[in-house]
Amino acid sequence: MDTILSVAGVSKIYASGVRALEPVDLEIRKGEIFALLGPNGAGKTTLISIICGIVTPSSGTITVLGHDAIHDFRAARRLIGLVPQELSVDMFETVMATVKFSRRLFGRSANDAYLEQVLKDLSLWDKRGAKIRELSGGMKRRVLIAKALAHEPDVLFLDEPTAGVDVALRRDMWKLVHRLREKGTTIILTTHYIEEAEEMADRVGVIDKGRLILVEEKAALMRKLGKRRMLISLQEPMTAVPAELDEWHLELEDEGRRLLYLFDAQAERTGIPSLLRKLNELHIAFKDLETSKSSLEDIFVDLVAHDRAEQAA
């Protein structure tokens, strides 16, 4: 797949000496949905702001479809749409006036048919004459997306697109993102809602303390790092795990009523048959077994914790 955006050695050190972003290398493929995950303050917004020309990098290069985003800023920026976290619109303007102004700002000629379709896709057409201040929070966020799409960008950045919105609207946003991708738009989103990345992303990047610690295909990441959980519901509660079971690293849950066993489903030996035999030998009766896959959230938490431990060592 062709590369549409290339980031090489991009870093940010503020005058105060604060290192907001360590050198980052990243390539985004045309037509993909890329999710950048990280806790608050990890550097997600800093990286996006640099790519979009809002923040000046301390080092590195950025190219968008071959255009240097630093030295050929206007050409590169015309290819990018940005939906920021914060509202950045004139509250006394109408929806239609807002998107028309955004289109003109990027030097695009008038195209009312295209803007009408954008507003219809976002369920904003009936609100086209309404002032922004009259809209609900969810509608205002849709206006931000319409504003970002007004100049027909090839790459769309969504910075925490569903922060503070209800679950129903969040799922509407997910559907919209998939529709945009189907039309050929490349989408990069930052989020701390792990289920958002799990639902939408083709690839996942994890950033923490300004360091991009991993970039991986989502499916491959789930296969490679995902563990399975087995919960064993006991007939009688335990106060402690017997020493004879130490090799399985079991944990007690639900006030001793359940044993938790984490295992690698891809491993040649999962350890389950031998564990069940040992439970039988110890006369530990159980009434139910339940297995489930670890989520992307479990993987994310483990990755960040492991990276921080390595940095502290």
N, C-alpha and C positions, 0 to 999 in steps of 0.2 A: 504494500500500500504506500502511496506517495506521501512524503512529509510535507505538511502545510506550514508548520511552525517549528523553528529550531532555536533552542536556547543553549548557549555555550558559555560556561564559566561565569554566569551572572551572579553577582554578589551585591550586598548593600551594607556599608558601615557608615553610621551617622557620625557627625562631627563630634558628638559626645563620646565616641568610641564604642557605642553599642553596635554589636554585630547582629543585625536583623536577619541577614540571609548569608549563609555560607555559599561558596561557588556551586551553582546548580547547572547541570547538563540535562536537557530534556528535549525529546522530539515528539511532536504531536502529529498523528497521521490524519490525512484528509478523510473526513466523513465519520470519524470515531467520536464516542462520548468518553471523555477522560475525567475521572474524579480525583481531585486532590484532597486528601484527608489529613486532618491534623487537629490537635486541641487548640483552644483559643490562644492566640499569641504565638503560634508555631511558625508563622511566616507566609501563610497562604495568601493573604491579601497583599502583602508586600510584593510577592512574586508577580501576582496579577497586575498590580499597579505599575510595576516596572515594564512589563510587556506592553501594557496599554499606554505607556508614556506619561503616566501621572507622577511617577517617582523616577529619579535619575539613578541608574545603577552605578556602583563603585567600580565594577569591572564587568567584562563579558560582552557578548554580542547576541543580538536577536534578529532573526529574519522571518518574515511572513511572506510566503510565496515568492521568495527570492529578494524581497525588499528589506533593506537594512532599517530596522525600527528606530535606530538612533540617528543615523545620517540621512535617511530618506523617510523621515517620520510621517509626512502627510500621506504618501502612497501606502505605507504599511498600516497606518491607522484607519484608512478608508476600508480596509479589509476586515476590521475588527469591530464587533459590537460588545458593549460592556453593560451588564446589569449589576449595579453596585448594591451593597447592603443597605445603604441609607437612601432615602428619597432625595432625588436631585432634580426636581421639576418646579415650575412656577405654579403654585397652588391656585392662582386666579385665572390661569389659562384653561382652555377647553382641551379635551383629549385629542381631537383632530388637529388643533393648532399646534399642540405639543409635538406630535409625530411629524407634522409637515415641517416645522422648524428644524427638527433634528435631521431630517432628510436634506434640507437646504444647507445645513451647517457642514455637511460632508461633500457639498458640491454636486449632489445628484439632481438631475432634472425632475420636474414634477411627474408623479405617476400615481394619480388618485386611485386607479384600479388596484395597484399593488397595496397601497396603504389600507384600502377598504378590506382586502383579503386578510391582511395582518390583523386588523381590528376584529374581523369576524372570527378568525382562528383563536383569538384570545377572549372571545365573548365580550368584546368592548364596543361592537358596532352600535348597539342601542344607546351607548353612553357617549357617543362621539361628540355631542354638543354640550356635555356636562363639564363643569369646572372640576379640576382635580380635587379641590378641597371638599367637594360634595360626595366623593367616592369613599367606599369602605377601604380598610387597610389592604384586603386581598386584591381589590380592583386597582388600587394605586400601584401595587407590585406588578400587576399585569401591564399597566401603562409603562412602567420602567422597561419591561421586556419589549413592548411595541416600539418604544423610543429607540432601543438598542437595535431593533430589526429594521427600522425605517429606511436606512441607507443600504439595505441588502448586503450585509456583511457575510464573508465566507467563514469567519470564525466568531463564535459567540461565547463570551465569558459570563458565567453566572456565579456571582460571589454570594454564597449563602442564600440561594434563591428562595428558600422556603422558611427562613428564620422567622419565627413569630407568627406563622400562619397555621390555621387549623389543619387537621389530618385530611379532611375532604379536599381542601384547596391544594394541599401538598400533592395529593394523588392526581389532581387535575394538571398540576405543573409537570408532573412526571410524564403524563400522556402528551402534553404539549412538546416537551423535549424530544420525545420519540418521533413525533410528527415532523419536527424541524430537521432531525437527523435524516428522516426519510426523504426530505426535500434537498438533502445534500449539505446542510450546515454542519460544520465541525463544532462540537460543544465541549467546553472545559468548565467544570463546575467545582467550586470549593464547598465543602460541607463538613459539619461535625455530626450530622445525622447519618450514621453508618448505613441504615436501611436504605437511604437515598442512593448511595453508591452501589449497594447490593442490588437494588432494583434496576438501575439505569446504566451503569458504567460498563464499557468494554475493557478498559484498563484502569488500574488504580495506582496512584502515587501516594506515598505516606511521607509527610513532612513533620518534623518536630525540632523545636529550638533552632529554626533556620536551616536545618539540614534535610535534604531529600534522602531519606534512608532506604526507599524501595520504590521501584516502578515495575509493575507486573501485570500480565493479563489477569483479569479477575478470576476467570475459570481456573487458570493454572495456579493462581495463588490459593484458591480454595482447596484445590487438590493437594498442593505441596505442603501447605502449612495448616490446613484444616484438620482438626482432630475430631474423633467421635467420642461421645459421652455415653456411658452406660450407667443407668441408675438401678440399683438393686434394692427393692423394697423388702425389708426384713420382717420376719414373723414376730421377733422380739427386739425391742430397741437395745442399742449398745451404748456403753459409756465411753469406750475407747476401741480403736482398731487393734486387734491382736497382733503381736509382734510377728507371728507366723505369716502375716499378710503384707509385711513391709515391702517386699519386692514389687508389689503392684501399685504402691503409693496411693492407696485409697484415702478418700476423705469421707467423714461422717456429715450427713445433712439431716435436716428436719428433726432436730433433737434426738439424733441417733437412730432414727427409723429407716434411714436409707444410706447406702454406700454409693459413692461416686467413683467411677473408674474412667480415666481418660486414656485413650489409646489411638494409635495411628492406624487408620483403616487400610493404608497402602502398604503397611509393613508385612513381611512374610509371615510373621507370627504376631497375632494381636494379644496373646496372653489370656484370652477369655476362657478357652477350655481348661487350662491349668488352674485358673482362678476358681472356676466353678467346682473343679475336683477338690481343691483345697478347702473351699467352704463346706463341702460335703464331709471331708475328713474331720473338720473341726466341729461338725454338727451344728453349723450355722444355717438355719432354715430361712428361706426367702419365699415370698409369695408372688413376686412379679419382677420382670426385667424390662427395661425400656432403654432404647438407644436413640440417639439423635446426633445430627452433624453440628459442629461448631459453626457459628455465624461469622460473617466478616468482622463484626464488632469484636468477637473473641480474638480473632487473628490480629486486628489492629491494636488492641490493648496489649497483647503479648509482644508484638513487634516494638511498640514504643517503650515498654518496660525493659525489654532486652537491650535495646539501643541505649537507653539511659544508664543501665547497669554497666554496659561496655564503656561508655564515656566516663563514668565515675571510677572505673578500675584503673 
